[in-house]
Amino acid sequence: MAYSPGFVPPAGRRGTPRIFVSHGTGDETLPVDRTSRRIVPRLEEDGYDVTYAEFAGGHTVPPEIVRRAVEWLGGQQQLGRSA
């Protein structure tokens, strides 16, 4: 999970974990055009399953995004249990 990420660390990648990213369109700390809108397509090109939630707002995590992330994570845990 990444809330308003600024970069992806240049570390070795293993497996294909599912990824949740959210970012506010009015983020002045880490502008979405220079960060998530570049990061998400690169991750998808590398074969990752990315759920991207863009919202109206700044460098914050609104309650509706928290809810969506928790639901996403809950779905991941259910997938893990059935495997």
LOKELO-62248 format. One record per residue: residue in three letters; x, y, z of N, C-alpha, C in turn; residue number from 1. Coordinates in nm, 2 decimals, decimal comma, always signed. Each point is the difference from the previous one (the first is absolute). Layout:
! LOKELO-62248
SITE / type / npx / npy / npz / capx / capy / capz / cpx / cpy / cpz / seq
SITE / Ala / X / Y / Z / X / Y / Z / X / Y / Z / NUM
...
END
This chain:
! LOKELO-62248
SITE / type / npx / npy / npz / capx / capy / capz / cpx / cpy / cpz / seq
SITE / Met / +0,08 / -0,12 / +0,00 / -0,08 / +0,12 / +0,00 / +0,09 / +0,12 / +0,00 / 1
SITE / Ala / -0,04 / +0,10 / -0,08 / +0,08 / +0,13 / -0,01 / -0,10 / +0,11 / +0,00 / 2
SITE / Tyr / +0,01 / +0,09 / +0,09 / -0,09 / +0,12 / +0,00 / +0,09 / +0,12 / -0,05 / 3
SITE / Ser / -0,04 / +0,06 / -0,11 / +0,08 / +0,11 / -0,05 / +0,15 / -0,02 / -0,01 / 4
SITE / Pro / +0,04 / -0,11 / -0,07 / +0,14 / -0,03 / -0,01 / +0,08 / +0,10 / -0,09 / 5
SITE / Gly / +0,12 / +0,02 / +0,04 / +0,09 / +0,09 / -0,08 / +0,09 / -0,08 / -0,09 / 6
SITE / Phe / +0,03 / -0,13 / +0,03 / +0,09 / -0,07 / -0,08 / -0,01 / -0,15 / +0,04 / 7
SITE / Val / +0,06 / -0,09 / -0,08 / +0,01 / -0,14 / +0,03 / +0,15 / -0,02 / +0,02 / 8
SITE / Pro / +0,03 / -0,06 / +0,11 / +0,15 / -0,02 / +0,03 / +0,06 / -0,09 / -0,11 / 9
SITE / Pro / +0,12 / +0,03 / -0,03 / +0,07 / -0,09 / -0,10 / +0,05 / -0,13 / +0,06 / 10
SITE / Ala / -0,09 / -0,08 / +0,05 / +0,04 / -0,13 / +0,06 / -0,04 / -0,11 / -0,10 / 11
SITE / Gly / +0,06 / -0,11 / +0,02 / -0,03 / -0,12 / -0,07 / -0,15 / -0,04 / +0,02 / 12
SITE / Arg / -0,06 / -0,04 / -0,10 / -0,15 / -0,03 / +0,01 / -0,01 / -0,15 / -0,01 / 13
SITE / Arg / -0,09 / -0,06 / +0,09 / -0,02 / -0,14 / +0,01 / -0,15 / -0,02 / -0,01 / 14
SITE / Gly / -0,04 / -0,10 / -0,08 / -0,14 / -0,03 / -0,01 / -0,08 / +0,10 / -0,07 / 15
SITE / Thr / -0,13 / -0,01 / +0,02 / -0,09 / +0,10 / -0,06 / -0,11 / +0,03 / +0,10 / 16
SITE / Pro / +0,04 / +0,07 / +0,11 / -0,11 / +0,04 / +0,10 / -0,10 / +0,10 / -0,06 / 17
SITE / Arg / -0,12 / -0,01 / +0,05 / -0,10 / +0,10 / -0,04 / +0,03 / +0,13 / +0,07 / 18
SITE / Ile / -0,03 / +0,11 / -0,06 / +0,04 / +0,13 / +0,06 / -0,12 / +0,10 / +0,00 / 19
SITE / Phe / -0,02 / +0,07 / +0,11 / -0,10 / +0,10 / +0,01 / +0,07 / +0,14 / +0,01 / 20
SITE / Val / -0,04 / +0,09 / -0,09 / +0,06 / +0,13 / +0,01 / -0,11 / +0,11 / +0,00 / 21
SITE / Ser / +0,01 / +0,10 / +0,08 / -0,10 / +0,11 / +0,00 / +0,08 / +0,13 / -0,01 / 22
SITE / His / -0,07 / +0,10 / -0,05 / +0,07 / +0,13 / -0,01 / -0,11 / +0,11 / -0,03 / 23
SITE / Gly / +0,02 / +0,11 / +0,07 / -0,09 / +0,12 / -0,02 / +0,04 / +0,08 / -0,12 / 24
SITE / Thr / -0,09 / +0,05 / -0,08 / +0,02 / +0,08 / -0,12 / +0,06 / +0,13 / +0,04 / 25
SITE / Gly / -0,03 / +0,05 / +0,12 / +0,05 / +0,13 / +0,04 / +0,12 / +0,00 / +0,09 / 26
SITE / Asp / +0,07 / -0,11 / +0,00 / +0,12 / -0,02 / +0,09 / +0,11 / +0,09 / -0,04 / 27
SITE / Glu / +0,03 / +0,10 / +0,08 / +0,11 / +0,09 / -0,03 / +0,13 / -0,04 / +0,06 / 28
SITE / Thr / +0,00 / -0,10 / +0,09 / +0,12 / -0,05 / +0,06 / +0,07 / -0,10 / -0,10 / 29
SITE / Leu / -0,07 / -0,09 / -0,05 / +0,04 / -0,09 / -0,11 / -0,10 / +0,00 / -0,11 / 30
SITE / Pro / +0,01 / +0,09 / -0,09 / -0,10 / +0,01 / -0,11 / -0,02 / -0,13 / -0,08 / 31
SITE / Val / -0,13 / -0,03 / -0,01 / -0,04 / -0,13 / -0,07 / +0,06 / -0,01 / -0,14 / 32
SITE / Asp / +0,01 / +0,11 / -0,07 / +0,05 / -0,01 / -0,14 / +0,15 / -0,05 / +0,00 / 33
SITE / Arg / +0,07 / +0,03 / +0,10 / +0,15 / -0,03 / +0,00 / +0,02 / -0,13 / +0,08 / 34
SITE / Thr / -0,10 / -0,06 / +0,06 / +0,02 / -0,12 / +0,09 / -0,09 / -0,11 / -0,05 / 35
SITE / Ser / -0,12 / -0,02 / +0,07 / -0,08 / -0,11 / -0,03 / -0,04 / -0,02 / -0,14 / 36
SITE / Arg / -0,03 / +0,10 / -0,07 / -0,03 / -0,01 / -0,15 / +0,11 / -0,05 / -0,08 / 37
SITE / Arg / +0,12 / +0,00 / +0,05 / +0,12 / -0,06 / -0,06 / +0,03 / -0,14 / +0,05 / 38
SITE / Ile / -0,01 / -0,01 / +0,14 / +0,03 / -0,12 / +0,07 / -0,10 / -0,12 / -0,04 / 39
SITE / Val / -0,13 / +0,03 / +0,00 / -0,10 / -0,10 / -0,02 / +0,02 / -0,07 / -0,14 / 40
SITE / Pro / +0,01 / +0,08 / -0,11 / +0,02 / -0,06 / -0,13 / +0,12 / -0,09 / -0,01 / 41
SITE / Arg / +0,11 / +0,04 / +0,07 / +0,12 / -0,07 / +0,00 / -0,01 / -0,14 / +0,07 / 42
SITE / Leu / -0,07 / +0,01 / +0,11 / -0,03 / -0,13 / +0,07 / -0,08 / -0,09 / -0,08 / 43
SITE / Glu / -0,11 / +0,05 / -0,06 / -0,08 / -0,08 / -0,09 / +0,08 / -0,06 / -0,12 / 44
SITE / Glu / +0,08 / +0,08 / -0,06 / +0,09 / -0,05 / -0,11 / +0,09 / -0,11 / +0,05 / 45
SITE / Asp / +0,04 / +0,00 / +0,12 / +0,08 / -0,10 / +0,06 / -0,08 / -0,12 / +0,04 / 46
SITE / Gly / -0,13 / +0,00 / -0,02 / -0,09 / -0,12 / +0,02 / -0,07 / +0,00 / +0,14 / 47
SITE / Tyr / +0,01 / +0,11 / +0,07 / -0,06 / +0,00 / +0,13 / -0,15 / +0,03 / -0,01 / 48
SITE / Asp / -0,08 / -0,06 / +0,08 / -0,15 / +0,03 / +0,01 / -0,01 / +0,12 / +0,09 / 49
SITE / Val / -0,03 / +0,12 / -0,05 / +0,00 / +0,12 / +0,08 / -0,15 / +0,05 / +0,00 / 50
SITE / Thr / -0,04 / +0,03 / +0,13 / -0,13 / +0,06 / +0,02 / +0,04 / +0,15 / +0,03 / 51
SITE / Tyr / -0,05 / +0,09 / -0,08 / +0,03 / +0,14 / +0,01 / -0,12 / +0,08 / +0,03 / 52
SITE / Ala / +0,01 / +0,08 / +0,11 / -0,12 / +0,08 / +0,05 / +0,05 / +0,15 / +0,00 / 53
SITE / Glu / -0,04 / +0,07 / -0,09 / +0,03 / +0,15 / -0,01 / -0,12 / +0,07 / +0,06 / 54
SITE / Phe / +0,02 / +0,10 / +0,08 / -0,11 / +0,08 / +0,06 / +0,02 / +0,14 / +0,00 / 55
SITE / Ala / -0,10 / +0,08 / +0,01 / +0,01 / +0,15 / +0,01 / +0,05 / +0,03 / +0,14 / 56
SITE / Gly / +0,11 / +0,06 / +0,01 / +0,06 / +0,03 / +0,13 / +0,15 / +0,02 / +0,00 / 57
SITE / Gly / +0,05 / +0,03 / +0,11 / +0,15 / +0,02 / +0,01 / +0,08 / -0,12 / +0,05 / 58
SITE / His / +0,10 / +0,03 / +0,07 / +0,09 / -0,10 / +0,05 / -0,06 / -0,06 / +0,14 / 59
SITE / Thr / -0,10 / -0,08 / -0,02 / -0,07 / -0,05 / +0,11 / -0,06 / -0,14 / -0,04 / 60
SITE / Val / -0,06 / -0,06 / +0,10 / -0,07 / -0,13 / -0,03 / -0,15 / +0,02 / +0,06 / 61
SITE / Pro / -0,09 / +0,03 / -0,09 / -0,14 / +0,02 / +0,04 / -0,06 / -0,13 / +0,05 / 62
SITE / Pro / -0,10 / +0,00 / +0,08 / -0,07 / -0,12 / +0,06 / -0,05 / -0,09 / -0,11 / 63
SITE / Glu / -0,05 / +0,05 / -0,11 / -0,05 / -0,09 / -0,11 / +0,12 / -0,08 / -0,06 / 64
SITE / Ile / +0,12 / +0,06 / -0,01 / +0,11 / -0,07 / -0,05 / +0,05 / -0,11 / +0,10 / 65
SITE / Val / +0,00 / +0,04 / +0,13 / +0,03 / -0,10 / +0,10 / -0,09 / -0,12 / -0,01 / 66
SITE / Arg / -0,13 / +0,02 / -0,01 / -0,10 / -0,10 / -0,01 / +0,03 / -0,09 / -0,12 / 67
SITE / Arg / +0,03 / +0,06 / -0,11 / +0,03 / -0,07 / -0,13 / +0,13 / -0,09 / +0,02 / 68
SITE / Ala / +0,10 / +0,06 / +0,06 / +0,12 / -0,07 / +0,02 / -0,02 / -0,12 / +0,10 / 69
SITE / Val / -0,08 / +0,02 / +0,10 / -0,02 / -0,11 / +0,10 / -0,08 / -0,11 / -0,07 / 70
SITE / Glu / -0,10 / +0,04 / -0,09 / -0,08 / -0,10 / -0,07 / +0,09 / -0,08 / -0,10 / 71
SITE / Trp / +0,09 / +0,07 / -0,06 / +0,10 / -0,06 / -0,09 / +0,09 / -0,10 / +0,07 / 72
SITE / Leu / +0,05 / +0,05 / +0,12 / +0,09 / -0,09 / +0,08 / -0,08 / -0,12 / +0,05 / 73
SITE / Gly / -0,13 / +0,02 / +0,04 / -0,08 / -0,11 / +0,04 / -0,02 / -0,11 / -0,11 / 74
SITE / Gly / -0,01 / +0,05 / -0,12 / -0,02 / -0,09 / -0,11 / +0,13 / -0,08 / -0,03 / 75
SITE / Gln / +0,12 / +0,07 / +0,03 / +0,13 / -0,07 / -0,02 / +0,01 / -0,11 / +0,11 / 76
SITE / Gln / -0,04 / +0,03 / +0,12 / +0,01 / -0,10 / +0,11 / -0,09 / -0,12 / -0,03 / 77
SITE / Gln / -0,12 / +0,03 / -0,06 / -0,09 / -0,11 / -0,03 / +0,06 / -0,09 / -0,11 / 78
SITE / Leu / +0,07 / +0,07 / -0,10 / +0,07 / -0,08 / -0,11 / +0,11 / -0,09 / +0,06 / 79
SITE / Gly / +0,07 / +0,06 / +0,10 / +0,11 / -0,07 / +0,06 / -0,05 / -0,13 / +0,08 / 80
SITE / Arg / -0,12 / +0,01 / +0,06 / -0,05 / -0,11 / +0,08 / -0,05 / -0,11 / -0,09 / 81
SITE / Ser / -0,05 / +0,03 / -0,12 / -0,05 / -0,10 / -0,09 / +0,11 / -0,07 / -0,07 / 82
SITE / Ala / +0,11 / +0,05 / -0,01 / +0,11 / -0,06 / -0,07 / +0,07 / -0,11 / +0,07 / 83
END
